Amino acid sequence: MSQSILEKKAINGMVSVKLVKSVIGTKSSHRACVRGLGLRRLNHTVLVEDTPAVRGMINKVYYLVKCEA
């Protein structure tokens, strides 16, 4: 069976990140991390490259996002 484009990218060092909680009432640096990850609205999912910098951003806002490798 052929894999979808999203699955192929996930295999090649990509991480799927989804915003599951609102950024209202959070610190400005946490909001900046969410925007830096490319997330714009609730339930928005993006594929980002799996780098140490991105991992640090995800760790900082772990309570707002859900991620899958």
ChimeraX commands (.cxc) that place a marker at each C-alpha (Angstrom):
marker #1 position 0.00,0.00,0.00 radius 0.5
marker #1 position 1.19,3.51,-0.70 radius 0.5
marker #1 position 1.55,5.99,2.13 radius 0.5
marker #1 position 0.04,9.45,2.14 radius 0.5
marker #1 position 2.25,12.52,1.83 radius 0.5
marker #1 position 1.73,13.37,5.51 radius 0.5
marker #1 position 2.87,9.90,6.61 radius 0.5
marker #1 position 5.96,10.09,4.41 radius 0.5
marker #1 position 6.91,13.47,5.89 radius 0.5
marker #1 position 6.30,12.19,9.43 radius 0.5
marker #1 position 8.74,9.38,8.78 radius 0.5
marker #1 position 11.37,11.76,7.41 radius 0.5
marker #1 position 12.06,13.71,10.62 radius 0.5
marker #1 position 8.81,15.64,10.89 radius 0.5
marker #1 position 6.55,16.10,13.91 radius 0.5
marker #1 position 2.83,16.84,13.81 radius 0.5
marker #1 position 1.80,19.47,16.37 radius 0.5
marker #1 position -1.81,20.39,17.21 radius 0.5
marker #1 position -3.02,23.29,19.38 radius 0.5
marker #1 position -5.55,21.79,21.80 radius 0.5
marker #1 position -5.88,24.57,24.39 radius 0.5
marker #1 position -6.34,28.32,23.99 radius 0.5
marker #1 position -3.42,30.70,24.47 radius 0.5
marker #1 position -5.63,33.27,26.19 radius 0.5
marker #1 position -4.23,34.02,29.63 radius 0.5
marker #1 position -0.82,32.48,28.97 radius 0.5
marker #1 position 2.57,34.20,29.17 radius 0.5
marker #1 position 3.62,36.22,26.16 radius 0.5
marker #1 position 6.70,34.02,25.66 radius 0.5
marker #1 position 4.44,30.95,25.51 radius 0.5
marker #1 position 2.19,32.64,22.95 radius 0.5
marker #1 position 5.31,33.45,20.94 radius 0.5
marker #1 position 6.35,29.78,20.98 radius 0.5
marker #1 position 2.92,28.73,19.72 radius 0.5
marker #1 position 3.14,31.26,16.89 radius 0.5
marker #1 position 6.72,30.21,16.18 radius 0.5
marker #1 position 5.52,26.65,15.70 radius 0.5
marker #1 position 3.09,27.98,13.08 radius 0.5
marker #1 position -0.09,27.36,15.04 radius 0.5
marker #1 position -2.78,29.98,14.50 radius 0.5
marker #1 position -6.04,28.75,16.01 radius 0.5
marker #1 position -7.50,26.01,18.17 radius 0.5
marker #1 position -7.32,22.51,16.64 radius 0.5
marker #1 position -4.88,23.76,13.98 radius 0.5
marker #1 position -2.32,21.09,13.06 radius 0.5
marker #1 position 1.05,21.73,11.44 radius 0.5
marker #1 position 4.00,19.58,10.42 radius 0.5
marker #1 position 7.32,20.91,11.69 radius 0.5
marker #1 position 10.85,19.63,11.31 radius 0.5
marker #1 position 12.11,17.58,14.24 radius 0.5
marker #1 position 15.02,19.71,15.52 radius 0.5
marker #1 position 16.24,20.48,19.05 radius 0.5
marker #1 position 14.89,24.03,18.77 radius 0.5
marker #1 position 11.41,22.82,17.86 radius 0.5
marker #1 position 11.52,20.19,20.62 radius 0.5
marker #1 position 12.34,22.96,23.11 radius 0.5
marker #1 position 9.40,25.05,21.90 radius 0.5
marker #1 position 7.06,22.06,22.23 radius 0.5
marker #1 position 8.39,21.36,25.74 radius 0.5
marker #1 position 7.78,24.95,26.77 radius 0.5
marker #1 position 4.10,24.84,25.75 radius 0.5
marker #1 position 3.46,21.13,26.42 radius 0.5
marker #1 position 0.21,21.95,28.24 radius 0.5
marker #1 position -1.23,23.71,25.15 radius 0.5
marker #1 position -0.28,21.28,22.38 radius 0.5
marker #1 position -0.43,17.63,21.43 radius 0.5
marker #1 position 2.30,16.21,19.24 radius 0.5
marker #1 position 2.81,12.99,17.30 radius 0.5
marker #1 position 5.98,11.81,15.64 radius 0.5
marker link #1:1,2 radius 0.2
marker link #1:2,3 radius 0.2
marker link #1:3,4 radius 0.2
marker link #1:4,5 radius 0.2
marker link #1:5,6 radius 0.2
marker link #1:6,7 radius 0.2
marker link #1:7,8 radius 0.2
marker link #1:8,9 radius 0.2
marker link #1:9,10 radius 0.2
marker link #1:10,11 radius 0.2
marker link #1:11,12 radius 0.2
marker link #1:12,13 radius 0.2
marker link #1:13,14 radius 0.2
marker link #1:14,15 radius 0.2
marker link #1:15,16 radius 0.2
marker link #1:16,17 radius 0.2
marker link #1:17,18 radius 0.2
marker link #1:18,19 radius 0.2
marker link #1:19,20 radius 0.2
marker link #1:20,21 radius 0.2
marker link #1:21,22 radius 0.2
marker link #1:22,23 radius 0.2
marker link #1:23,24 radius 0.2
marker link #1:24,25 radius 0.2
marker link #1:25,26 radius 0.2
marker link #1:26,27 radius 0.2
marker link #1:27,28 radius 0.2
marker link #1:28,29 radius 0.2
marker link #1:29,30 radius 0.2
marker link #1:30,31 radius 0.2
marker link #1:31,32 radius 0.2
marker link #1:32,33 radius 0.2
marker link #1:33,34 radius 0.2
marker link #1:34,35 radius 0.2
marker link #1:35,36 radius 0.2
marker link #1:36,37 radius 0.2
marker link #1:37,38 radius 0.2
marker link #1:38,39 radius 0.2
marker link #1:39,40 radius 0.2
marker link #1:40,41 radius 0.2
marker link #1:41,42 radius 0.2
marker link #1:42,43 radius 0.2
marker link #1:43,44 radius 0.2
marker link #1:44,45 radius 0.2
marker link #1:45,46 radius 0.2
marker link #1:46,47 radius 0.2
marker link #1:47,48 radius 0.2
marker link #1:48,49 radius 0.2
marker link #1:49,50 radius 0.2
marker link #1:50,51 radius 0.2
marker link #1:51,52 radius 0.2
marker link #1:52,53 radius 0.2
marker link #1:53,54 radius 0.2
marker link #1:54,55 radius 0.2
marker link #1:55,56 radius 0.2
marker link #1:56,57 radius 0.2
marker link #1:57,58 radius 0.2
marker link #1:58,59 radius 0.2
marker link #1:59,60 radius 0.2
marker link #1:60,61 radius 0.2
marker link #1:61,62 radius 0.2
marker link #1:62,63 radius 0.2
marker link #1:63,64 radius 0.2
marker link #1:64,65 radius 0.2
marker link #1:65,66 radius 0.2
marker link #1:66,67 radius 0.2
marker link #1:67,68 radius 0.2
marker link #1:68,69 radius 0.2
view
